[in-house]
Amino acid sequence: MSLLAEKDKKYLEDLFEKELENNVKLIFFYDDDNAEYCDLESQLLDELRELSEKIVVEKYPKNSEKGSEYNIEFAPALLLTLEDSKDRGVRFYGVPSGHEFATLIQDIVTFGKDARPQLSEETVAKLMELDKPIRISVFVTPTCPYCPKAALTAHSLALASDKIIAEVIEANEISDLSEQFGVSSVPHIAVNRNPDKFFVGAFPEPQFLQQLLELSE
């Protein structure tokens, strides 16, 4: 049984035909210990791949050499990149379903345009000044309508700076990590995997960056 309705397939097929200028590589990592979610995401990616010849899907076990190359910690995991396979720091842990499916689609479109993030010149200038790596962990749930904004902002920052990794984490699926970080409402944005350094909410880009820089100090 298809996960995507026919009308949605038609919409996405037209969108990808119009927007994707180059190939987008979706690198998927699975684990038998979480087979239910992994199988679900694997099918979803197969259906997306059928909608455009510019979407390339690769699949690997989490504990493979490829998983080690990208430092994949949980499964299911999804990493977006281009044909060169360079790590752009954009990750999903858990199935990008519900509202987060829209985040995945927007990410695909962004990568399809040479991974050019839509950020202000001021934000880009501040990112150029970074002298140490930053990891952004955005905890989300499929039913949260505010989470995609935080997720896309984090992914855009990662695309603009090779010092940033931005991971969107489905809080219910990756529950052990959510409990460790005390996630009680979403979007919950943790900085550098420090449970004590976080903010909550879908902040506008300038405020999001300000919070990120202050918490990373």
Backbone bond lengths (Angstrom), bond angles and torsions (degrees), N, CA, C in turn:
res aa  C-N    CA-C-N  psi(-1)  N-CA   C-N-CA  omega(-1)  CA-C   N-CA-C  phi
1 M - - - 1.462 - - 1.528 110.06 -
2 S 1.324 115.15 131.63 1.460 120.73 -177.98 1.526 111.31 -70.55
3 L 1.330 115.47 141.77 1.465 120.87 176.49 1.524 111.45 -81.43
4 L 1.321 116.11 -30.54 1.464 121.03 -177.91 1.524 110.37 -99.10
5 A 1.326 116.31 132.55 1.457 120.63 176.05 1.521 110.00 -68.69
6 E 1.314 116.74 154.85 1.459 120.99 -177.10 1.525 112.18 -59.74
7 K 1.331 117.10 -38.32 1.465 118.92 179.74 1.528 110.94 -66.59
8 D 1.339 116.12 -34.46 1.465 119.82 177.78 1.524 110.88 -70.83
9 K 1.311 116.45 -38.29 1.466 119.84 176.80 1.528 110.66 -60.85
10 K 1.324 116.22 -42.92 1.462 120.60 -179.73 1.521 110.43 -64.07
11 Y 1.334 116.33 -44.13 1.466 120.75 178.94 1.525 110.81 -60.21
12 L 1.325 116.48 -47.19 1.463 120.57 -177.46 1.530 111.56 -69.04
13 E 1.305 116.17 -37.02 1.463 119.63 177.71 1.530 110.33 -60.77
14 D 1.324 116.32 -44.38 1.471 121.01 178.37 1.526 110.81 -66.56
15 L 1.332 116.32 -41.45 1.465 120.88 179.71 1.527 110.75 -61.28
16 F 1.323 117.25 -48.13 1.456 120.86 -178.61 1.532 111.62 -65.44
17 E 1.316 116.07 -37.40 1.460 120.14 178.29 1.522 110.73 -62.76
18 K 1.308 116.49 -37.18 1.463 121.76 -178.02 1.519 112.71 -80.14
19 E 1.343 117.23 -39.34 1.462 121.03 -167.39 1.526 115.34 -99.72
20 L 1.315 118.91 -29.69 1.459 119.70 -173.28 1.529 111.23 -82.37
21 E 1.314 114.75 115.52 1.459 120.49 -179.35 1.532 112.13 -94.77
22 N 1.319 117.19 -22.67 1.458 121.13 179.55 1.528 109.05 -144.96
23 N 1.311 116.19 171.01 1.452 121.03 -177.28 1.521 111.89 -68.57
24 V 1.318 115.23 142.37 1.461 123.34 176.09 1.518 107.40 -116.92
25 K 1.328 116.17 127.93 1.458 120.51 -178.93 1.524 109.76 -102.85
26 L 1.324 115.64 125.18 1.456 122.85 175.91 1.521 107.49 -107.36
27 I 1.327 117.02 111.78 1.457 121.64 -178.44 1.520 108.13 -102.25
28 F 1.330 115.43 115.20 1.455 123.06 -172.42 1.523 110.58 -107.73
29 F 1.335 115.81 136.19 1.460 121.77 179.14 1.526 109.45 -121.41
30 Y 1.331 115.59 131.92 1.466 120.56 -176.27 1.523 110.14 -126.27
31 D 1.339 114.52 166.46 1.460 121.70 -178.46 1.521 107.65 -149.58
32 D 1.322 116.66 133.27 1.460 120.37 -178.86 1.525 112.07 -63.86
33 D 1.325 117.59 -22.63 1.461 120.60 179.88 1.525 111.85 -70.14
34 N 1.319 116.92 -15.91 1.463 120.71 178.58 1.527 108.84 -131.61
35 A 1.323 114.58 49.16 1.462 121.39 -169.60 1.526 113.22 -61.65
36 E 1.334 117.69 -36.85 1.461 119.82 -176.16 1.525 111.26 -59.90
37 Y 1.325 117.16 -52.06 1.459 120.54 -179.59 1.529 111.23 -69.71
38 C 1.320 116.46 -36.83 1.464 119.93 -179.21 1.528 111.02 -65.30
39 D 1.327 116.49 -42.73 1.469 120.14 178.84 1.525 110.85 -63.99
40 L 1.329 115.83 -38.65 1.464 120.42 179.57 1.525 110.83 -63.12
41 E 1.329 116.42 -47.09 1.456 118.92 -179.35 1.521 111.75 -68.91
42 S 1.318 116.66 -35.87 1.461 120.32 178.18 1.525 110.71 -59.70
43 Q 1.334 116.47 -43.24 1.465 120.08 177.82 1.522 111.34 -65.38
44 L 1.324 116.38 -41.05 1.462 120.25 179.01 1.523 111.01 -59.69
45 L 1.312 116.96 -43.55 1.471 120.64 -179.89 1.524 111.08 -67.38
46 D 1.323 116.92 -36.48 1.469 119.92 176.84 1.528 110.89 -61.72
47 E 1.342 115.75 -39.76 1.463 119.29 -179.95 1.528 110.80 -69.50
48 L 1.307 118.08 -36.60 1.466 120.72 176.91 1.518 110.72 -67.13
49 R 1.315 116.55 -39.79 1.469 120.66 -179.53 1.528 111.31 -60.85
50 E 1.314 116.36 -33.25 1.461 120.45 -178.96 1.522 112.75 -71.04
51 L 1.349 116.77 -14.24 1.463 120.56 -174.79 1.524 113.62 -89.72
52 S 1.331 117.18 -12.92 1.472 119.52 -179.74 1.525 110.22 -157.85
53 E 1.306 115.89 135.52 1.462 120.18 176.50 1.526 111.32 -72.38
54 K 1.320 116.78 -10.11 1.460 120.48 179.05 1.527 112.91 -88.54
55 I 1.323 117.21 -3.60 1.459 121.37 176.44 1.521 109.07 -98.70
56 V 1.305 116.36 120.05 1.465 123.15 -179.45 1.528 108.08 -112.20
57 V 1.315 117.06 129.56 1.464 121.29 -179.75 1.527 109.50 -117.87
58 E 1.327 115.62 128.07 1.462 121.97 172.88 1.521 108.20 -119.27
59 K 1.336 117.03 143.50 1.457 121.18 -177.10 1.532 110.15 -128.80
60 Y 1.340 115.03 134.27 1.464 120.76 -178.97 1.527 109.61 -142.62
61 P 1.334 117.30 150.99 1.465 119.49 170.51 1.530 109.60 -64.19
62 K 1.303 116.39 147.37 1.465 120.46 179.62 1.522 111.15 -58.12
63 N 1.325 116.68 -39.26 1.460 121.28 -176.10 1.526 112.69 -91.55
64 S 1.312 116.66 30.42 1.468 121.74 178.67 1.526 110.23 -93.81
65 E 1.317 115.46 174.40 1.466 120.21 175.84 1.525 110.76 -61.04
66 K 1.326 115.74 -38.26 1.469 119.65 178.49 1.530 110.55 -65.71
67 G 1.325 117.29 -37.69 1.452 120.25 177.14 1.517 112.10 -63.63
68 S 1.329 115.53 -38.30 1.470 120.03 177.27 1.521 110.84 -68.37
69 E 1.320 116.40 -36.82 1.467 121.06 -179.87 1.525 111.23 -58.83
70 Y 1.343 115.80 -39.31 1.462 119.99 -177.99 1.532 112.57 -100.18
71 N 1.328 117.15 7.29 1.470 121.82 178.69 1.526 112.17 55.31
72 I 1.321 116.12 48.09 1.455 121.34 -179.91 1.528 109.42 -78.35
73 E 1.336 116.01 127.26 1.458 120.97 -173.73 1.522 114.37 -103.84
74 F 1.339 117.24 -30.71 1.451 120.74 -175.64 1.530 109.31 -132.33
75 A 1.324 114.80 166.09 1.457 119.94 175.08 1.527 108.48 -140.22
76 P 1.344 116.67 145.26 1.464 125.60 2.14 1.527 112.21 -71.62
77 A 1.329 113.96 148.26 1.463 121.24 177.31 1.516 109.10 -133.61
78 L 1.319 115.14 146.60 1.456 120.54 178.94 1.512 109.26 -135.24
79 L 1.306 116.19 129.95 1.457 122.67 178.45 1.523 108.02 -121.07
80 L 1.327 116.82 130.21 1.458 121.43 178.62 1.512 109.99 -101.32
81 T 1.323 115.69 138.82 1.447 120.57 177.44 1.533 108.77 -156.33
82 L 1.317 115.46 -170.36 1.463 121.18 177.47 1.522 108.91 -109.58
83 E 1.291 117.15 -172.17 1.462 121.02 -175.31 1.524 113.01 -60.91
84 D 1.337 117.32 -26.76 1.464 120.03 -179.22 1.529 112.85 -75.30
85 S 1.330 117.12 -8.00 1.463 124.15 178.22 1.530 114.06 65.37
86 K 1.325 118.02 10.83 1.459 120.39 177.22 1.524 109.48 -64.20
87 D 1.328 115.51 138.19 1.455 120.71 179.97 1.522 109.73 -73.73
88 R 1.336 116.56 115.24 1.474 121.87 177.64 1.518 112.15 -93.53
89 G 1.321 117.75 4.30 1.458 120.32 175.98 1.514 114.80 79.59
90 V 1.327 118.09 16.22 1.468 122.25 -177.13 1.525 109.06 -107.17
91 R 1.336 116.95 118.47 1.450 121.34 -175.82 1.527 112.18 -138.05
92 F 1.340 114.25 151.28 1.458 122.67 167.07 1.526 107.46 -122.84
93 Y 1.324 116.90 132.00 1.453 122.02 169.28 1.516 107.29 -113.57
94 G 1.332 116.47 118.96 1.456 121.09 -173.06 1.524 109.82 99.62
95 V 1.303 116.37 162.76 1.467 121.34 -176.63 1.529 110.62 -71.22
96 P 1.337 118.60 124.76 1.472 120.95 176.09 1.529 110.33 -77.47
97 S 1.321 115.09 80.34 1.467 120.72 -176.67 1.523 109.89 -114.49
98 G 1.324 116.06 177.34 1.458 119.93 -178.59 1.516 110.67 58.25
99 H 1.321 116.46 -134.06 1.464 120.41 -179.71 1.533 111.48 -64.16
100 E 1.323 117.47 -27.11 1.465 119.25 -178.25 1.525 112.88 -74.59
101 F 1.330 117.69 -12.92 1.463 119.27 173.02 1.528 109.74 -63.88
102 A 1.335 115.77 -36.61 1.474 120.10 177.15 1.530 110.41 -64.62
103 T 1.340 116.83 -35.06 1.465 120.09 176.70 1.520 110.17 -62.40
104 L 1.331 116.46 -45.27 1.465 120.38 178.70 1.524 111.24 -60.18
105 I 1.312 116.92 -44.37 1.476 120.15 -178.58 1.522 110.28 -63.75
106 Q 1.336 117.58 -43.58 1.459 119.88 178.58 1.519 110.84 -64.05
107 D 1.326 117.38 -38.19 1.466 120.36 176.25 1.523 111.04 -61.83
108 I 1.308 116.93 -42.93 1.470 120.59 179.00 1.523 110.43 -60.01
109 V 1.330 116.31 -43.58 1.461 120.69 178.72 1.527 110.65 -63.17
110 T 1.325 116.75 -42.73 1.462 120.34 179.09 1.520 111.36 -62.72
111 F 1.319 117.17 -45.14 1.465 119.99 177.58 1.523 110.86 -65.27
112 G 1.324 115.96 -32.19 1.457 119.71 179.34 1.516 113.43 -67.93
113 K 1.333 115.62 -11.50 1.466 121.05 175.54 1.528 109.21 -112.34
114 D 1.337 115.85 44.81 1.468 122.68 177.69 1.515 113.39 64.98
115 A 1.340 116.91 27.18 1.460 122.02 176.48 1.527 111.62 54.81
116 R 1.313 115.82 45.66 1.467 120.67 179.06 1.534 109.10 -94.02
117 P 1.313 118.56 107.02 1.468 120.87 -177.74 1.525 111.40 -73.53
118 Q 1.320 115.10 148.70 1.464 120.73 177.67 1.520 108.97 -93.80
119 L 1.327 116.11 86.85 1.453 121.94 -179.28 1.523 109.89 -127.09
120 S 1.329 116.13 155.86 1.458 120.18 178.44 1.525 110.36 -70.12
121 E 1.312 116.07 157.60 1.461 121.01 177.97 1.530 110.73 -61.86
122 E 1.327 116.53 -35.43 1.463 120.68 179.80 1.525 110.83 -64.40
123 T 1.330 116.14 -42.64 1.464 120.12 178.78 1.519 110.82 -63.63
124 V 1.317 116.79 -45.70 1.468 121.19 -179.78 1.523 110.39 -60.64
125 A 1.329 116.84 -40.77 1.462 120.87 179.98 1.532 111.01 -62.88
126 K 1.332 116.85 -40.98 1.469 119.98 178.96 1.521 111.08 -67.98
127 L 1.308 116.44 -35.82 1.462 119.66 178.87 1.521 111.53 -67.41
128 M 1.310 116.56 -31.77 1.468 120.58 178.85 1.527 111.53 -65.61
129 E 1.325 116.62 -20.35 1.465 120.95 -178.05 1.528 112.87 -87.75
130 L 1.321 117.63 -5.39 1.461 120.07 -178.80 1.530 110.59 -62.20
131 D 1.328 115.44 134.12 1.464 119.08 179.92 1.526 111.98 -120.44
132 K 1.342 116.74 7.40 1.459 120.23 176.92 1.528 109.05 -148.01
133 P 1.323 116.96 153.89 1.469 119.76 -177.39 1.519 112.55 -70.03
134 I 1.324 115.20 150.38 1.464 122.15 177.19 1.525 108.46 -133.50
135 R 1.326 115.96 134.25 1.465 121.14 174.38 1.528 108.46 -111.26
136 I 1.318 115.77 125.27 1.458 122.05 177.34 1.526 108.33 -106.14
137 S 1.328 116.34 124.29 1.469 121.48 177.50 1.520 108.53 -114.72
138 V 1.321 116.03 109.40 1.468 121.26 -179.00 1.529 108.69 -101.73
139 F 1.309 116.40 107.17 1.463 121.06 178.17 1.524 108.65 -83.58
140 V 1.335 115.97 130.00 1.463 121.55 -174.59 1.525 109.70 -135.71
141 T 1.326 115.54 168.79 1.459 122.46 168.05 1.526 108.01 -133.33
142 P 1.332 118.02 153.90 1.464 120.89 -177.19 1.522 114.17 -62.01
143 T 1.340 117.16 -24.94 1.468 120.34 -175.35 1.519 113.79 -92.49
144 C 1.333 117.74 -3.22 1.466 120.77 -177.17 1.524 110.92 -84.09
145 P 1.343 118.36 117.27 1.467 120.07 -178.49 1.524 113.40 -76.82
146 Y 1.330 117.62 -13.09 1.464 121.54 -178.28 1.529 112.41 -93.51
147 C 1.314 116.11 -18.86 1.470 120.12 -175.47 1.537 114.48 -62.60
148 P 1.329 119.53 -39.96 1.463 118.04 -179.19 1.521 114.06 -56.93
149 K 1.337 117.38 -36.00 1.466 119.42 179.51 1.525 110.55 -62.46
150 A 1.341 117.05 -45.70 1.461 120.52 178.90 1.524 111.01 -65.89
151 A 1.322 116.56 -40.71 1.456 120.86 -179.30 1.524 111.62 -63.62
152 L 1.322 116.68 -45.08 1.467 120.72 -178.83 1.523 111.43 -68.53
153 T 1.332 117.05 -36.10 1.461 119.47 176.78 1.519 109.80 -62.73
154 A 1.324 116.90 -45.70 1.465 120.57 179.31 1.516 111.40 -61.53
155 H 1.314 117.41 -44.64 1.467 120.89 179.24 1.526 111.51 -64.19
156 S 1.319 117.21 -37.56 1.466 120.37 177.99 1.519 111.37 -63.74
157 L 1.329 116.31 -40.41 1.460 120.13 178.40 1.525 110.69 -63.77
158 A 1.323 116.62 -38.61 1.468 120.09 178.05 1.526 111.09 -64.95
159 L 1.310 116.11 -38.95 1.471 119.61 179.64 1.523 111.44 -67.61
160 A 1.320 116.30 -28.29 1.465 120.43 -177.73 1.523 113.10 -85.78
161 S 1.326 117.81 -14.75 1.461 120.57 -177.69 1.527 110.61 -142.53
162 D 1.317 116.28 127.50 1.462 119.32 178.73 1.527 112.01 -76.68
163 K 1.321 116.88 1.90 1.464 120.78 175.75 1.528 112.33 -93.66
164 I 1.318 116.68 -1.99 1.460 120.65 -176.29 1.521 110.94 -114.97
165 I 1.331 115.81 133.49 1.458 123.00 166.75 1.518 107.18 -113.82
166 A 1.320 116.63 129.19 1.465 121.71 -179.45 1.521 109.23 -121.07
167 E 1.316 115.69 115.65 1.460 121.36 -178.24 1.522 109.51 -114.47
168 V 1.310 115.77 128.65 1.465 122.17 175.30 1.523 106.81 -97.65
169 I 1.315 116.30 119.92 1.463 121.86 -171.22 1.520 110.21 -115.64
170 E 1.331 116.68 121.08 1.456 120.85 177.31 1.529 107.58 -73.91
171 A 1.327 116.25 109.50 1.461 121.91 -167.87 1.519 113.54 -62.17
172 N 1.324 117.46 -35.19 1.462 119.58 -178.03 1.522 112.30 -75.71
173 E 1.321 117.03 -34.54 1.461 120.88 -179.94 1.528 111.85 -76.31
174 I 1.315 117.14 -42.98 1.465 121.76 179.40 1.527 106.58 -97.35
175 S 1.324 114.95 61.44 1.462 121.19 -168.45 1.528 113.24 -69.07
176 D 1.324 117.95 -34.15 1.471 119.36 -179.64 1.526 111.20 -61.22
177 L 1.340 115.47 -42.78 1.460 119.34 179.50 1.526 110.40 -69.24
178 S 1.321 116.88 -38.22 1.467 120.94 178.66 1.522 110.99 -61.18
179 E 1.330 115.73 -42.25 1.466 119.68 178.45 1.522 110.82 -66.12
180 Q 1.322 115.98 -40.08 1.464 120.43 179.46 1.527 110.98 -60.38
181 F 1.329 116.15 -35.14 1.464 120.92 -177.21 1.528 112.48 -95.15
182 G 1.313 117.37 4.14 1.458 120.51 176.34 1.514 113.69 63.79
183 V 1.312 116.84 37.02 1.465 120.59 -178.09 1.524 109.61 -72.63
184 S 1.323 116.64 116.32 1.459 121.41 178.60 1.519 112.01 -120.21
185 S 1.317 117.21 -20.24 1.459 122.18 175.25 1.525 108.09 -144.90
186 V 1.313 115.53 155.58 1.464 120.74 -176.40 1.526 110.50 -129.59
187 P 1.339 117.51 156.40 1.464 127.27 -1.72 1.527 112.54 -71.58
188 H 1.311 114.63 132.31 1.464 123.19 178.08 1.524 106.17 -109.61
189 I 1.321 116.98 116.49 1.464 121.18 -174.01 1.519 109.70 -110.52
190 A 1.328 116.26 110.60 1.460 122.13 178.52 1.525 109.30 -99.35
191 V 1.323 115.43 148.01 1.465 121.04 -176.69 1.522 109.84 -115.58
192 N 1.321 114.22 128.30 1.470 122.52 177.42 1.524 112.57 55.92
193 R 1.318 115.93 35.27 1.467 122.83 176.89 1.531 112.04 52.77
194 N 1.311 115.78 35.12 1.460 121.66 176.49 1.523 108.25 -106.35
195 P 1.341 118.30 113.28 1.471 120.53 -177.73 1.528 113.95 -58.81
196 D 1.327 116.90 -22.04 1.465 120.41 -178.61 1.525 113.11 -90.00
197 K 1.325 117.13 -5.32 1.467 120.50 -178.15 1.524 108.34 -117.60
198 F 1.320 115.46 97.11 1.461 119.91 -176.70 1.525 110.55 -156.59
199 F 1.313 115.26 164.13 1.468 122.16 169.32 1.513 107.87 -141.70
200 V 1.308 115.47 159.42 1.465 121.05 -174.97 1.520 109.45 -123.89
201 G 1.335 115.42 129.92 1.462 119.39 176.52 1.511 112.99 127.69
202 A 1.332 114.67 158.94 1.460 121.18 179.30 1.528 108.94 -92.43
203 F 1.322 115.81 79.90 1.455 121.41 -176.65 1.531 111.36 -71.71
204 P 1.338 117.50 149.47 1.465 120.09 169.57 1.535 109.67 -60.10
205 E 1.309 115.98 158.11 1.470 121.26 -174.79 1.536 114.25 -49.47
206 P 1.347 120.94 -49.55 1.469 119.46 -177.77 1.526 113.04 -62.09
207 Q 1.339 116.94 -41.84 1.455 120.76 -179.62 1.531 111.25 -70.81
208 F 1.315 116.07 -36.99 1.469 120.70 176.96 1.530 109.44 -59.30
209 L 1.322 116.10 -48.37 1.462 120.35 -179.62 1.523 111.25 -64.39
210 Q 1.335 116.73 -40.64 1.463 120.39 179.58 1.528 110.65 -60.52
211 Q 1.329 116.74 -47.01 1.455 120.80 177.70 1.525 110.74 -59.84
212 L 1.313 116.27 -43.96 1.457 121.53 -178.84 1.520 111.46 -60.57
213 L 1.307 117.06 -47.05 1.465 121.16 -177.36 1.532 111.06 -67.55
214 E 1.335 116.51 -39.40 1.462 119.13 -179.48 1.525 111.14 -67.54
215 L 1.321 117.31 -40.89 1.458 120.90 -178.51 1.517 113.30 -75.20
216 S 1.317 116.79 -20.19 1.475 120.14 -178.86 1.516 112.51 -85.58
217 E 1.331 117.05 -7.85 1.465 120.37 -178.55 1.535 111.68 -72.44
